[in-house]
Amino acid sequence: MRNKKFYALVLATTMVVASLAGCGSSKESTATTDTKESTTNESSETTDQASTSTDEEVTLTWALWDLEQTTYYQPLIDAYETANPNVKIKTLDLGSTDYMTVLATQLTGGDSTIDVATIKDIPGYATLVNKNQLEPLNDFITQNGIDTKAYSGITDQITIDNNLYALPFRSDFWVVYYNKALFDAAGVDYPTNDMTFAQYDELARKVSNDKAGTEKVYGAHYHTWRSAVQLFGILDGKNTIVDGAYDFLKPYYEMVLNEQKDGICQDYAALKTASLHYSAAFYQNQVAMMNMGTWFIPTLIKAIESGESQATEWGIVKYPHADGVEPGSTLATITSLAVSKASENKEAALDFVKFVTGEEGAAIIANTGTFPAIMTDQVINTISSIEGYPADDTSKVALHTANTYLEMPVHEKSSEIETILNDAHDNIMTGNITIEDGIKEMNEQVSAVLGK
Amino acid sequence: MSRQMKKNLVAYSFILPNFLGFAVFTLGPVIFALILGFLEWDGNNPMVFVGLSNFKELFADSRFKIALWNTITYVIGTVPLTLVSALALAVVLNQKVKGRNFFRTVSFFPYVASLVAVAAVWNMIFNPANGPINMLLYKLGVSADHLPGWAADKHWAMITVILFSVWKNMGYYMVIYLAGLQGISGELYEAAGLDGANAWQKFKNITWPMLSPTTFFVIIMLTINSFKVYDQMYMITQGGPGTSTLVLVYHIYNVAFKNWDLGYASAISMVLFLLVLIVTIVQFKGEKKFVNY
């Protein structure tokens, strides 16, 4: 009898233990490989010294996402390999969903095969820097005489403790895309490069209609990302998203929620459950205005060419602005390249980073309709003259920005703050809590994280 | 070497391969996670011993409390519902009904189908704006304002996930119950029939008691599996809206792989471990009263 009890207990424990194995095993693997990593770290130092001659055959692995859909990776690789015949660039596509999480996990696993890592977002960047997995670049920048001024201030925004751990190669900013055909049909004037939020709201309401089905026109479209609504609030330069106080967001949430209530934009909850991609929303020819990043330009041109998009006549204007703020203040999203600390080919990797983030790389990127981080008038001309880009002057002027603010500034706790803000945004937009309660939630929880 | 010892060695050699796998992939990691609970570690920088501070942090962590509560709600909602539906399905499909093989397959299908695919379909069916479920409810006279928001509404999101889990898993437990049912001797039912017992009496006095070991197994497995739920939330609600479907494992994932606070994540998983252990021990204690033979 006693025995039976004992076995039952053992059985229960084993079952529970087995059930938790999923959580534990990944940690164990990171632990065992960590020791491996520290050894590769050492060996990489030795190889560093050994591989000063550049004629050696080197294969670099470049971690990135959406290889197939992105137009500039291959031209960059081709150009670099032509100029450096001894270097082969191998791509490692980690997928766009959870890219930074997958990258961080790979690097934690001591993956010395990744030499060059594309940095997709700031919270992920801050995490990798905290984790000490990216090579500091200051010495390299000084030695090679790289002029960070060319990046017009972007590099200052990703400097951590006076050190840069990545160099930007793409810099996108947010604009308002509009569907000319829908404005024409409604007999409403096109949006302009100088709209206040009130004017923008009014315009969205004017161009909307009350029809049903495919005839329905939404004046505005807000993708389900937090940035699409929340970050209207930081454009006056008075507040940041990591301060722990969020009362300034109220008017913007009010504007969008009222639009949602009046059928001016699609319902957030429906968009979220249907996981509707913002591009699909715009292609359907039912959205008159949509705020989105400039990365959508090449995608949209391609979709119109292939016939995927029913919306074919489009234009771009600058982001709406708060009263008394210079038009052209907008959000920026930067994509940068870093070198993994565990890389065994650091020197070659740094050289590749220098190429992609430098002027040659910028020219190649701009030719694909994508904004490089080095932004010159030449680049703007290149992009606005590629085939399929709207011909009107307004759309060209729209590409000149005044002040740009990062979607998420570098902050030690940015990834925790991001989670809190996303949850609150979700709650407010689905109407689960009032704007006031949502803001209160953000204030309290972010303050708690900051005070920790 | 004595005979007995030789015998034992042979036995151990058979157990060894399995135990090795268990030790390397389960026991080791669990022990390591236990140790990690007392450390601060981001996976790369040196580990720092922080004593009990990770466990103290639990009390101040509002997201942990929400996740704990949501997990318990999910377990309480899922276990009985799945059990009842699986048993009902098994009893019905154990009869000689026409096309029972077809219906058995249909019931088992959700369990086999890829979670990613069925979750996407589920989201379409339960779309609050234009999903068929709400259209049907609307046709049945529910006013537009009172239609449930399903996964998009914080009051309905957990219910949506629970319904999904019940539907997805009941086929599996139905098969286990079917096996149990087929182990019950037909003579018992014949004898009861001769004594004039009706269908309910047969179920209550023969089927249910004879199935009690199966039921016990099903409850244990369901409870453990429900405590570690994660994938459903990830696919259907991403823990939202807000934090309304944030469960412990999801929270652990966020803390570990988004914030890279592996020590604190391990502390939370230890709490989950203790929780499941306690519940399972209680269930084993209850076994004696419940399992009739």
Chai-1 contact restraints between the chains, C-beta under 6 A:
chainA,res_idxA,chainB,res_idxB,connection_type,confidence,min_distance_angstrom,max_distance_angstrom,comment,restraint_id
A,A8,B,F284,contact,1.0,0.0,6.0,A-B,restraint_1
A,A12,B,T280,contact,1.0,0.0,6.0,A-B,restraint_2
A,A12,B,I281,contact,1.0,0.0,6.0,A-B,restraint_3
A,A12,B,F284,contact,1.0,0.0,6.0,A-B,restraint_4
A,M15,B,I224,contact,1.0,0.0,6.0,A-B,restraint_5
A,V16,B,V276,contact,1.0,0.0,6.0,A-B,restraint_6
A,V16,B,L277,contact,1.0,0.0,6.0,A-B,restraint_7
A,V16,B,T280,contact,1.0,0.0,6.0,A-B,restraint_8
A,V17,B,V30,contact,1.0,0.0,6.0,A-B,restraint_9
A,A18,B,T26,contact,1.0,0.0,6.0,A-B,restraint_10
A,S19,B,I224,contact,1.0,0.0,6.0,A-B,restraint_11
A,S19,B,K228,contact,1.0,0.0,6.0,A-B,restraint_12
A,L20,B,F273,contact,1.0,0.0,6.0,A-B,restraint_13
A,A21,B,T26,contact,1.0,0.0,6.0,A-B,restraint_14
A,C23,B,I252,contact,1.0,0.0,6.0,A-B,restraint_15
A,C23,B,S269,contact,1.0,0.0,6.0,A-B,restraint_16
A,G24,B,P29,contact,1.0,0.0,6.0,A-B,restraint_17
A,G24,B,V30,contact,1.0,0.0,6.0,A-B,restraint_18
A,G24,B,A33,contact,1.0,0.0,6.0,A-B,restraint_19
A,S25,B,F25,contact,1.0,0.0,6.0,A-B,restraint_20
A,S25,B,P29,contact,1.0,0.0,6.0,A-B,restraint_21
A,K27,B,A33,contact,1.0,0.0,6.0,A-B,restraint_22
A,E28,B,G28,contact,1.0,0.0,6.0,A-B,restraint_23
A,E28,B,P29,contact,1.0,0.0,6.0,A-B,restraint_24
A,E28,B,F32,contact,1.0,0.0,6.0,A-B,restraint_25
A,T30,B,G43,contact,1.0,0.0,6.0,A-B,restraint_26
A,A31,B,F32,contact,1.0,0.0,6.0,A-B,restraint_27
A,T101,B,F257,contact,1.0,0.0,6.0,A-B,restraint_28
A,T108,B,G43,contact,1.0,0.0,6.0,A-B,restraint_29
A,T108,B,N44,contact,1.0,0.0,6.0,A-B,restraint_30
A,T127,B,W260,contact,1.0,0.0,6.0,A-B,restraint_31
A,K131,B,D42,contact,1.0,0.0,6.0,A-B,restraint_32
A,K131,B,N44,contact,1.0,0.0,6.0,A-B,restraint_33
A,K131,B,W260,contact,1.0,0.0,6.0,A-B,restraint_34
A,N132,B,N44,contact,1.0,0.0,6.0,A-B,restraint_35
A,N132,B,N45,contact,1.0,0.0,6.0,A-B,restraint_36
A,Q133,B,N44,contact,1.0,0.0,6.0,A-B,restraint_37
A,D267,B,A129,contact,1.0,0.0,6.0,A-B,restraint_38
A,A269,B,P128,contact,1.0,0.0,6.0,A-B,restraint_39
A,A269,B,A152,contact,1.0,0.0,6.0,A-B,restraint_40
A,A270,B,A129,contact,1.0,0.0,6.0,A-B,restraint_41
A,T273,B,N123,contact,1.0,0.0,6.0,A-B,restraint_42
A,T273,B,N127,contact,1.0,0.0,6.0,A-B,restraint_43
A,T273,B,A151,contact,1.0,0.0,6.0,A-B,restraint_44
A,T273,B,A152,contact,1.0,0.0,6.0,A-B,restraint_45
A,A274,B,N127,contact,1.0,0.0,6.0,A-B,restraint_46
A,S415,B,K258,contact,1.0,0.0,6.0,A-B,restraint_47
A,S415,B,N259,contact,1.0,0.0,6.0,A-B,restraint_48
A,E416,B,N259,contact,1.0,0.0,6.0,A-B,restraint_49
A,D423,B,G242,contact,1.0,0.0,6.0,A-B,restraint_50
A,D423,B,T243,contact,1.0,0.0,6.0,A-B,restraint_51
A,D426,B,G240,contact,1.0,0.0,6.0,A-B,restraint_52
A,D426,B,P241,contact,1.0,0.0,6.0,A-B,restraint_53
A,D426,B,G242,contact,1.0,0.0,6.0,A-B,restraint_54
A,N427,B,P241,contact,1.0,0.0,6.0,A-B,restraint_55
A,N427,B,G242,contact,1.0,0.0,6.0,A-B,restraint_56
A,T430,B,A152,contact,1.0,0.0,6.0,A-B,restraint_57
A,T430,B,P241,contact,1.0,0.0,6.0,A-B,restraint_58
A,N432,B,K154,contact,1.0,0.0,6.0,A-B,restraint_59
A,N432,B,P241,contact,1.0,0.0,6.0,A-B,restraint_60
A,N432,B,G242,contact,1.0,0.0,6.0,A-B,restraint_61
